Amino acid sequence: MFDAILMKPSILDGESLEEYTALEESLYAEFKPTSSLECHDVDAMVRAEWSMRRARRMMEAITSVSTGSSEDMKRLKLMERYYKGHEKSFAMAKRALEDTRKHDRTMEKLKARAAAATKSRDRQWEQVLKKMPTLTDWVN
């Protein structure tokens, strides 16, 4: 992990820092970020997943004690909106990570092609120079 970009997690009463850390370690192990930009994306995924879990727990708590009142339904719909928003944030962070990796692979291919082209041109020049008469051949 790149410590410079890590943010302090938002842990509420009743939540476990160990559970958050386990989630973070799990996503880092799964996606194996190799740059600070990739770490930023994985961190965003961790925060989004953590918030989705929190919203899910709150929805379960609301439904377990709900009397069916309009206030309970408002709270439930609010938590559902929060859940969907964090789900979208997770998907966007994952897509950003995939886009970064796709870009990096493309750049690596382009660099390899450029290096191969340079090597090929260098070989061609070497062959041309070998065929050219030397300065002493011109003088004599």
VMD Tcl script that builds the backbone (N, CA, C; Angstrom):
set m [mol new atoms 420]
animate dup $m
set s [atomselect $m all]
$s set {name element resname resid chain x y z} {
  {N N MET 1 A 0.828 -1.189 0.000}
  {CA C MET 1 A 0.000 0.000 0.000}
  {C C MET 1 A 0.869 1.248 0.000}
  {N N PHE 2 A 0.361 2.281 -0.572}
  {CA C PHE 2 A 1.051 3.547 -0.629}
  {C C PHE 2 A 0.506 4.417 0.489}
  {N N ASP 3 A 1.227 4.501 1.630}
  {CA C ASP 3 A 0.738 5.173 2.822}
  {C C ASP 3 A 0.366 6.631 2.604}
  {N N ALA 4 A 0.974 7.287 1.647}
  {CA C ALA 4 A 0.730 8.709 1.444}
  {C C ALA 4 A -0.710 9.008 1.052}
  {N N ILE 5 A -1.406 8.049 0.471}
  {CA C ILE 5 A -2.757 8.346 0.011}
  {C C ILE 5 A -3.840 7.742 0.898}
  {N N LEU 6 A -3.455 7.008 1.916}
  {CA C LEU 6 A -4.454 6.368 2.751}
  {C C LEU 6 A -5.220 7.398 3.572}
  {N N MET 7 A -6.524 7.192 3.630}
  {CA C MET 7 A -7.374 8.070 4.412}
  {C C MET 7 A -7.848 7.312 5.641}
  {N N LYS 8 A -8.065 8.045 6.731}
  {CA C LYS 8 A -8.572 7.424 7.938}
  {C C LYS 8 A -10.003 6.959 7.678}
  {N N PRO 9 A -10.298 5.693 7.968}
  {CA C PRO 9 A -11.648 5.197 7.706}
  {C C PRO 9 A -12.660 5.799 8.673}
  {N N SER 10 A -13.885 5.875 8.228}
  {CA C SER 10 A -14.979 6.355 9.054}
  {C C SER 10 A -15.591 5.156 9.763}
  {N N ILE 11 A -15.244 4.988 11.035}
  {CA C ILE 11 A -15.740 3.868 11.819}
  {C C ILE 11 A -16.694 4.423 12.872}
  {N N LEU 12 A -17.934 3.980 12.836}
  {CA C LEU 12 A -18.942 4.436 13.788}
  {C C LEU 12 A -19.009 3.501 14.982}
  {N N ASP 13 A -19.664 3.945 16.035}
  {CA C ASP 13 A -19.881 3.082 17.194}
  {C C ASP 13 A -20.600 1.820 16.743}
  {N N GLY 14 A -20.141 0.706 17.223}
  {CA C GLY 14 A -20.736 -0.569 16.844}
  {C C GLY 14 A -20.082 -1.188 15.622}
  {N N GLU 15 A -19.208 -0.459 14.948}
  {CA C GLU 15 A -18.485 -0.999 13.800}
  {C C GLU 15 A -17.085 -1.400 14.244}
  {N N SER 16 A -16.490 -2.254 13.467}
  {CA C SER 16 A -15.200 -2.825 13.835}
  {C C SER 16 A -14.088 -2.342 12.898}
  {N N LEU 17 A -13.060 -1.739 13.488}
  {CA C LEU 17 A -11.892 -1.342 12.709}
  {C C LEU 17 A -11.225 -2.573 12.102}
  {N N GLU 18 A -11.241 -3.686 12.844}
  {CA C GLU 18 A -10.651 -4.928 12.341}
  {C C GLU 18 A -11.402 -5.413 11.104}
  {N N GLU 19 A -12.735 -5.282 11.107}
  {CA C GLU 19 A -13.530 -5.693 9.950}
  {C C GLU 19 A -13.225 -4.789 8.752}
  {N N TYR 20 A -13.075 -3.494 9.013}
  {CA C TYR 20 A -12.718 -2.560 7.941}
  {C C TYR 20 A -11.346 -2.922 7.372}
  {N N THR 21 A -10.395 -3.181 8.256}
  {CA C THR 21 A -9.040 -3.538 7.829}
  {C C THR 21 A -9.054 -4.837 7.028}
  {N N ALA 22 A -9.867 -5.805 7.453}
  {CA C ALA 22 A -9.967 -7.071 6.718}
  {C C ALA 22 A -10.539 -6.826 5.322}
  {N N LEU 23 A -11.550 -5.967 5.224}
  {CA C LEU 23 A -12.113 -5.628 3.916}
  {C C LEU 23 A -11.057 -4.967 3.041}
  {N N GLU 24 A -10.326 -4.026 3.615}
  {CA C GLU 24 A -9.280 -3.320 2.879}
  {C C GLU 24 A -8.214 -4.301 2.381}
  {N N GLU 25 A -7.751 -5.170 3.264}
  {CA C GLU 25 A -6.726 -6.145 2.884}
  {C C GLU 25 A -7.238 -7.087 1.808}
  {N N SER 26 A -8.511 -7.461 1.917}
  {CA C SER 26 A -9.108 -8.366 0.935}
  {C C SER 26 A -9.147 -7.730 -0.453}
  {N N LEU 27 A -9.586 -6.474 -0.535}
  {CA C LEU 27 A -9.664 -5.809 -1.836}
  {C C LEU 27 A -8.268 -5.501 -2.395}
  {N N TYR 28 A -7.332 -5.143 -1.520}
  {CA C TYR 28 A -5.959 -4.930 -1.987}
  {C C TYR 28 A -5.365 -6.232 -2.515}
  {N N ALA 29 A -5.655 -7.348 -1.842}
  {CA C ALA 29 A -5.140 -8.644 -2.299}
  {C C ALA 29 A -5.788 -9.044 -3.622}
  {N N GLU 30 A -7.058 -8.750 -3.773}
  {CA C GLU 30 A -7.761 -9.122 -5.000}
  {C C GLU 30 A -7.301 -8.294 -6.198}
  {N N PHE 31 A -7.166 -6.976 -6.012}
  {CA C PHE 31 A -6.873 -6.105 -7.148}
  {C C PHE 31 A -5.396 -5.763 -7.297}
  {N N LYS 32 A -4.583 -5.999 -6.278}
  {CA C LYS 32 A -3.131 -5.821 -6.338}
  {C C LYS 32 A -2.709 -4.524 -7.042}
  {N N PRO 33 A -3.036 -3.369 -6.453}
  {CA C PRO 33 A -2.654 -2.104 -7.097}
  {C C PRO 33 A -1.144 -1.952 -7.140}
  {N N THR 34 A -0.660 -1.336 -8.236}
  {CA C THR 34 A 0.783 -1.196 -8.424}
  {C C THR 34 A 1.234 0.253 -8.498}
  {N N SER 35 A 0.319 1.190 -8.346}
  {CA C SER 35 A 0.685 2.604 -8.383}
  {C C SER 35 A -0.199 3.369 -7.408}
  {N N SER 36 A 0.163 4.606 -7.152}
  {CA C SER 36 A -0.648 5.409 -6.237}
  {C C SER 36 A -2.033 5.666 -6.826}
  {N N LEU 37 A -2.132 5.793 -8.129}
  {CA C LEU 37 A -3.436 5.993 -8.770}
  {C C LEU 37 A -4.313 4.754 -8.599}
  {N N GLU 38 A -3.732 3.591 -8.788}
  {CA C GLU 38 A -4.486 2.358 -8.580}
  {C C GLU 38 A -4.878 2.207 -7.109}
  {N N CYS 39 A -4.003 2.589 -6.188}
  {CA C CYS 39 A -4.327 2.543 -4.755}
  {C C CYS 39 A -5.501 3.464 -4.445}
  {N N HIS 40 A -5.503 4.629 -5.067}
  {CA C HIS 40 A -6.602 5.569 -4.866}
  {C C HIS 40 A -7.922 4.917 -5.277}
  {N N ASP 41 A -7.935 4.230 -6.404}
  {CA C ASP 41 A -9.150 3.564 -6.879}
  {C C ASP 41 A -9.572 2.441 -5.933}
  {N N VAL 42 A -8.616 1.648 -5.467}
  {CA C VAL 42 A -8.951 0.567 -4.539}
  {C C VAL 42 A -9.445 1.143 -3.216}
  {N N ASP 43 A -8.829 2.220 -2.745}
  {CA C ASP 43 A -9.307 2.879 -1.522}
  {C C ASP 43 A -10.751 3.345 -1.688}
  {N N ALA 44 A -11.076 3.900 -2.853}
  {CA C ALA 44 A -12.452 4.340 -3.116}
  {C C ALA 44 A -13.398 3.143 -3.104}
  {N N MET 45 A -12.937 2.011 -3.619}
  {CA C MET 45 A -13.761 0.803 -3.601}
  {C C MET 45 A -13.983 0.320 -2.168}
  {N N VAL 46 A -12.940 0.394 -1.345}
  {CA C VAL 46 A -13.054 -0.022 0.059}
  {C C VAL 46 A -14.075 0.854 0.772}
  {N N ARG 47 A -13.945 2.179 0.610}
  {CA C ARG 47 A -14.880 3.100 1.280}
  {C C ARG 47 A -16.314 2.871 0.804}
  {N N ALA 48 A -16.491 2.658 -0.491}
  {CA C ALA 48 A -17.832 2.437 -1.030}
  {C C ALA 48 A -18.421 1.128 -0.499}
  {N N GLU 49 A -17.628 0.062 -0.497}
  {CA C GLU 49 A -18.110 -1.225 0.015}
  {C C GLU 49 A -18.450 -1.116 1.502}
  {N N TRP 50 A -17.609 -0.408 2.256}
  {CA C TRP 50 A -17.858 -0.227 3.686}
  {C C TRP 50 A -19.178 0.526 3.898}
  {N N SER 51 A -19.401 1.548 3.117}
  {CA C SER 51 A -20.633 2.330 3.226}
  {C C SER 51 A -21.848 1.511 2.788}
  {N N MET 52 A -21.680 0.653 1.787}
  {CA C MET 52 A -22.781 -0.224 1.367}
  {C C MET 52 A -23.144 -1.193 2.494}
  {N N ARG 53 A -22.136 -1.733 3.147}
  {CA C ARG 53 A -22.390 -2.648 4.271}
  {C C ARG 53 A -23.106 -1.919 5.397}
  {N N ARG 54 A -22.687 -0.685 5.661}
  {CA C ARG 54 A -23.320 0.122 6.705}
  {C C ARG 54 A -24.789 0.378 6.350}
  {N N ALA 55 A -25.053 0.763 5.117}
  {CA C ALA 55 A -26.430 1.031 4.695}
  {C C ALA 55 A -27.272 -0.241 4.782}
  {N N ARG 56 A -26.678 -1.372 4.404}
  {CA C ARG 56 A -27.401 -2.651 4.487}
  {C C ARG 56 A -27.755 -2.973 5.936}
  {N N ARG 57 A -26.804 -2.769 6.858}
  {CA C ARG 57 A -27.083 -3.024 8.280}
  {C C ARG 57 A -28.194 -2.101 8.777}
  {N N MET 58 A -28.168 -0.843 8.343}
  {CA C MET 58 A -29.193 0.102 8.773}
  {C C MET 58 A -30.562 -0.276 8.205}
  {N N MET 59 A -30.590 -0.733 6.964}
  {CA C MET 59 A -31.866 -1.179 6.379}
  {C C MET 59 A -32.409 -2.379 7.151}
  {N N GLU 60 A -31.519 -3.312 7.500}
  {CA C GLU 60 A -31.948 -4.479 8.274}
  {C C GLU 60 A -32.462 -4.061 9.644}
  {N N ALA 61 A -31.807 -3.087 10.273}
  {CA C ALA 61 A -32.247 -2.606 11.581}
  {C C ALA 61 A -33.613 -1.924 11.479}
  {N N ILE 62 A -33.796 -1.145 10.435}
  {CA C ILE 62 A -35.078 -0.456 10.258}
  {C C ILE 62 A -36.204 -1.463 10.044}
  {N N THR 63 A -35.951 -2.447 9.184}
  {CA C THR 63 A -37.011 -3.425 8.900}
  {C C THR 63 A -37.294 -4.330 10.101}
  {N N SER 64 A -36.295 -4.569 10.941}
  {CA C SER 64 A -36.515 -5.456 12.095}
  {C C SER 64 A -37.360 -4.801 13.176}
  {N N VAL 65 A -37.340 -3.465 13.261}
  {CA C VAL 65 A -38.130 -2.772 14.295}
  {C C VAL 65 A -39.249 -1.922 13.697}
  {N N SER 66 A -39.425 -2.027 12.404}
  {CA C SER 66 A -40.395 -1.180 11.714}
  {C C SER 66 A -41.826 -1.505 12.126}
  {N N THR 67 A -42.584 -0.447 12.282}
  {CA C THR 67 A -44.019 -0.585 12.553}
  {C C THR 67 A -44.814 -0.365 11.275}
  {N N GLY 68 A -44.089 -0.085 10.201}
  {CA C GLY 68 A -44.751 0.187 8.933}
  {C C GLY 68 A -45.178 1.637 8.790}
  {N N SER 69 A -44.712 2.467 9.698}
  {CA C SER 69 A -45.092 3.881 9.657}
  {C C SER 69 A -44.449 4.563 8.454}
  {N N SER 70 A -45.004 5.703 8.083}
  {CA C SER 70 A -44.453 6.448 6.953}
  {C C SER 70 A -43.029 6.922 7.268}
  {N N GLU 71 A -42.754 7.221 8.532}
  {CA C GLU 71 A -41.396 7.641 8.933}
  {C C GLU 71 A -40.399 6.498 8.730}
  {N N ASP 72 A -40.783 5.291 9.094}
  {CA C ASP 72 A -39.919 4.120 8.879}
  {C C ASP 72 A -39.678 3.900 7.390}
  {N N MET 73 A -40.713 4.058 6.583}
  {CA C MET 73 A -40.579 3.875 5.134}
  {C C MET 73 A -39.652 4.938 4.538}
  {N N LYS 74 A -39.734 6.180 5.040}
  {CA C LYS 74 A -38.834 7.248 4.574}
  {C C LYS 74 A -37.387 6.893 4.901}
  {N N ARG 75 A -37.164 6.417 6.113}
  {CA C ARG 75 A -35.796 6.035 6.519}
  {C C ARG 75 A -35.279 4.893 5.648}
  {N N LEU 76 A -36.142 3.922 5.402}
  {CA C LEU 76 A -35.748 2.774 4.589}
  {C C LEU 76 A -35.410 3.213 3.169}
  {N N LYS 77 A -36.227 4.063 2.588}
  {CA C LYS 77 A -35.958 4.554 1.228}
  {C C LYS 77 A -34.679 5.379 1.190}
  {N N LEU 78 A -34.422 6.161 2.237}
  {CA C LEU 78 A -33.188 6.943 2.305}
  {C C LEU 78 A -31.975 6.017 2.330}
  {N N MET 79 A -32.030 4.973 3.144}
  {CA C MET 79 A -30.919 4.016 3.214}
  {C C MET 79 A -30.745 3.286 1.884}
  {N N GLU 80 A -31.849 2.990 1.213}
  {CA C GLU 80 A -31.753 2.350 -0.096}
  {C C GLU 80 A -31.062 3.274 -1.096}
  {N N ARG 81 A -31.374 4.577 -1.043}
  {CA C ARG 81 A -30.703 5.546 -1.919}
  {C C ARG 81 A -29.222 5.608 -1.600}
  {N N TYR 82 A -28.895 5.643 -0.289}
  {CA C TYR 82 A -27.481 5.656 0.101}
  {C C TYR 82 A -26.781 4.411 -0.431}
  {N N TYR 83 A -27.429 3.263 -0.273}
  {CA C TYR 83 A -26.836 2.010 -0.727}
  {C C TYR 83 A -26.562 2.071 -2.234}
  {N N LYS 84 A -27.552 2.471 -3.000}
  {CA C LYS 84 A -27.398 2.535 -4.451}
  {C C LYS 84 A -26.324 3.537 -4.858}
  {N N GLY 85 A -26.239 4.655 -4.153}
  {CA C GLY 85 A -25.198 5.639 -4.447}
  {C C GLY 85 A -23.807 5.086 -4.212}
  {N N HIS 86 A -23.638 4.363 -3.106}
  {CA C HIS 86 A -22.325 3.771 -2.804}
  {C C HIS 86 A -22.022 2.611 -3.745}
  {N N GLU 87 A -23.059 1.896 -4.157}
  {CA C GLU 87 A -22.875 0.827 -5.134}
  {C C GLU 87 A -22.366 1.415 -6.453}
  {N N LYS 88 A -22.927 2.543 -6.849}
  {CA C LYS 88 A -22.483 3.226 -8.068}
  {C C LYS 88 A -21.048 3.730 -7.899}
  {N N SER 89 A -20.720 4.248 -6.722}
  {CA C SER 89 A -19.352 4.718 -6.453}
  {C C SER 89 A -18.356 3.569 -6.561}
  {N N PHE 90 A -18.732 2.406 -6.045}
  {CA C PHE 90 A -17.862 1.233 -6.130}
  {C C PHE 90 A -17.618 0.878 -7.591}
  {N N ALA 91 A -18.702 0.832 -8.373}
  {CA C ALA 91 A -18.588 0.470 -9.789}
  {C C ALA 91 A -17.733 1.485 -10.547}
  {N N MET 92 A -17.878 2.758 -10.228}
  {CA C MET 92 A -17.076 3.792 -10.897}
  {C C MET 92 A -15.601 3.659 -10.547}
  {N N ALA 93 A -15.295 3.381 -9.273}
  {CA C ALA 93 A -13.900 3.217 -8.862}
  {C C ALA 93 A -13.286 1.989 -9.517}
  {N N LYS 94 A -14.063 0.913 -9.604}
  {CA C LYS 94 A -13.562 -0.308 -10.251}
  {C C LYS 94 A -13.322 -0.054 -11.734}
  {N N ARG 95 A -14.237 0.666 -12.367}
  {CA C ARG 95 A -14.080 0.990 -13.785}
  {C C ARG 95 A -12.849 1.881 -13.983}
  {N N ALA 96 A -12.639 2.831 -13.082}
  {CA C ALA 96 A -11.461 3.699 -13.187}
  {C C ALA 96 A -10.180 2.873 -13.072}
  {N N LEU 97 A -10.169 1.920 -12.149}
  {CA C LEU 97 A -9.004 1.041 -11.996}
  {C C LEU 97 A -8.767 0.239 -13.276}
  {N N GLU 98 A -9.834 -0.321 -13.827}
  {CA C GLU 98 A -9.705 -1.096 -15.066}
  {C C GLU 98 A -9.235 -0.214 -16.222}
  {N N ASP 99 A -9.757 1.015 -16.301}
  {CA C ASP 99 A -9.335 1.944 -17.359}
  {C C ASP 99 A -7.862 2.305 -17.218}
  {N N THR 100 A -7.420 2.532 -15.987}
  {CA C THR 100 A -6.013 2.852 -15.743}
  {C C THR 100 A -5.131 1.694 -16.198}
  {N N ARG 101 A -5.533 0.488 -15.844}
  {CA C ARG 101 A -4.745 -0.680 -16.232}
  {C C ARG 101 A -4.745 -0.877 -17.746}
  {N N LYS 102 A -5.885 -0.653 -18.381}
  {CA C LYS 102 A -5.959 -0.776 -19.836}
  {C C LYS 102 A -5.039 0.253 -20.488}
  {N N HIS 103 A -5.064 1.472 -19.976}
  {CA C HIS 103 A -4.191 2.531 -20.501}
  {C C HIS 103 A -2.722 2.151 -20.321}
  {N N ASP 104 A -2.385 1.642 -19.131}
  {CA C ASP 104 A -1.000 1.243 -18.867}
  {C C ASP 104 A -0.548 0.128 -19.811}
  {N N ARG 105 A -1.432 -0.867 -20.055}
  {CA C ARG 105 A -1.078 -1.948 -20.984}
  {C C ARG 105 A -0.872 -1.401 -22.394}
  {N N THR 106 A -1.738 -0.477 -22.812}
  {CA C THR 106 A -1.612 0.129 -24.138}
  {C C THR 106 A -0.292 0.871 -24.256}
  {N N MET 107 A 0.059 1.642 -23.223}
  {CA C MET 107 A 1.310 2.392 -23.248}
  {C C MET 107 A 2.508 1.451 -23.292}
  {N N GLU 108 A 2.454 0.346 -22.558}
  {CA C GLU 108 A 3.548 -0.629 -22.584}
  {C C GLU 108 A 3.716 -1.217 -23.983}
  {N N LYS 109 A 2.590 -1.522 -24.638}
  {CA C LYS 109 A 2.658 -2.063 -26.001}
  {C C LYS 109 A 3.258 -1.037 -26.954}
  {N N LEU 110 A 2.832 0.213 -26.825}
  {CA C LEU 110 A 3.365 1.262 -27.693}
  {C C LEU 110 A 4.863 1.454 -27.471}
  {N N LYS 111 A 5.295 1.427 -26.218}
  {CA C LYS 111 A 6.717 1.562 -25.922}
  {C C LYS 111 A 7.506 0.384 -26.507}
  {N N ALA 112 A 6.944 -0.810 -26.393}
  {CA C ALA 112 A 7.627 -1.993 -26.940}
  {C C ALA 112 A 7.729 -1.888 -28.455}
  {N N ARG 113 A 6.653 -1.429 -29.099}
  {CA C ARG 113 A 6.690 -1.260 -30.560}
  {C C ARG 113 A 7.719 -0.211 -30.958}
  {N N ALA 114 A 7.755 0.892 -30.221}
  {CA C ALA 114 A 8.712 1.959 -30.527}
  {C C ALA 114 A 10.141 1.451 -30.343}
  {N N ALA 115 A 10.376 0.693 -29.287}
  {CA C ALA 115 A 11.711 0.139 -29.052}
  {C C ALA 115 A 12.095 -0.840 -30.160}
  {N N ALA 116 A 11.136 -1.662 -30.588}
  {CA C ALA 116 A 11.410 -2.613 -31.671}
  {C C ALA 116 A 11.694 -1.873 -32.971}
  {N N ALA 117 A 10.938 -0.810 -33.245}
  {CA C ALA 117 A 11.165 -0.030 -34.469}
  {C C ALA 117 A 12.532 0.640 -34.435}
  {N N THR 118 A 12.911 1.172 -33.293}
  {CA C THR 118 A 14.227 1.809 -33.152}
  {C C THR 118 A 15.334 0.786 -33.356}
  {N N LYS 119 A 15.167 -0.381 -32.774}
  {CA C LYS 119 A 16.168 -1.429 -32.926}
  {C C LYS 119 A 16.285 -1.856 -34.391}
  {N N SER 120 A 15.152 -1.954 -35.061}
  {CA C SER 120 A 15.152 -2.325 -36.474}
  {C C SER 120 A 15.854 -1.267 -37.321}
  {N N ARG 121 A 15.557 0.007 -37.051}
  {CA C ARG 121 A 16.228 1.096 -37.793}
  {C C ARG 121 A 17.725 1.090 -37.527}
  {N N ASP 122 A 18.116 0.853 -36.288}
  {CA C ASP 122 A 19.537 0.805 -35.951}
  {C C ASP 122 A 20.241 -0.317 -36.726}
  {N N ARG 123 A 19.584 -1.480 -36.828}
  {CA C ARG 123 A 20.177 -2.589 -37.589}
  {C C ARG 123 A 20.295 -2.232 -39.067}
  {N N GLN 124 A 19.263 -1.569 -39.592}
  {CA C GLN 124 A 19.310 -1.164 -41.003}
  {C C GLN 124 A 20.469 -0.193 -41.244}
  {N N TRP 125 A 20.639 0.767 -40.350}
  {CA C TRP 125 A 21.745 1.718 -40.502}
  {C C TRP 125 A 23.097 1.028 -40.401}
  {N N GLU 126 A 23.201 0.070 -39.500}
  {CA C GLU 126 A 24.451 -0.677 -39.371}
  {C C GLU 126 A 24.776 -1.388 -40.681}
  {N N GLN 127 A 23.776 -1.982 -41.302}
  {CA C GLN 127 A 24.002 -2.672 -42.566}
  {C C GLN 127 A 24.396 -1.694 -43.674}
  {N N VAL 128 A 23.743 -0.528 -43.702}
  {CA C VAL 128 A 24.086 0.489 -44.702}
  {C C VAL 128 A 25.519 0.955 -44.493}
  {N N LEU 129 A 25.868 1.221 -43.242}
  {CA C LEU 129 A 27.217 1.707 -42.941}
  {C C LEU 129 A 28.280 0.655 -43.259}
  {N N LYS 130 A 27.977 -0.611 -43.098}
  {CA C LYS 130 A 28.933 -1.665 -43.420}
  {C C LYS 130 A 29.205 -1.714 -44.925}
  {N N LYS 131 A 28.190 -1.410 -45.698}
  {CA C LYS 131 A 28.331 -1.472 -47.151}
  {C C LYS 131 A 29.016 -0.233 -47.721}
  {N N MET 132 A 29.020 0.838 -46.956}
  {CA C MET 132 A 29.638 2.071 -47.453}
  {C C MET 132 A 31.155 1.956 -47.425}
  {N N PRO 133 A 31.789 2.569 -48.397}
  {CA C PRO 133 A 33.257 2.536 -48.389}
  {C C PRO 133 A 33.776 3.386 -47.225}
  {N N THR 134 A 34.896 2.982 -46.718}
  {CA C THR 134 A 35.500 3.746 -45.629}
  {C C THR 134 A 36.212 4.950 -46.203}
  {N N LEU 135 A 36.613 5.856 -45.363}
  {CA C LEU 135 A 37.309 7.072 -45.794}
  {C C LEU 135 A 38.616 6.721 -46.495}
  {N N THR 136 A 39.296 5.701 -45.994}
  {CA C THR 136 A 40.561 5.309 -46.633}
  {C C THR 136 A 40.345 4.757 -48.034}
  {N N ASP 137 A 39.183 4.111 -48.269}
  {CA C ASP 137 A 38.869 3.617 -49.619}
  {C C ASP 137 A 38.706 4.783 -50.578}
  {N N TRP 138 A 38.196 5.894 -50.122}
  {CA C TRP 138 A 37.951 7.052 -50.977}
  {C C TRP 138 A 39.244 7.769 -51.298}
  {N N VAL 139 A 40.127 7.770 -50.334}
  {CA C VAL 139 A 41.382 8.483 -50.516}
  {C C VAL 139 A 42.273 7.727 -51.498}
  {N N ASN 140 A 42.302 6.443 -51.420}
  {CA C ASN 140 A 43.189 5.625 -52.258}
  {C C ASN 140 A 42.647 5.472 -53.590}
}
mol reanalyze $m
mol bondsrecalc $m
mol representation Tube
mol addrep $m
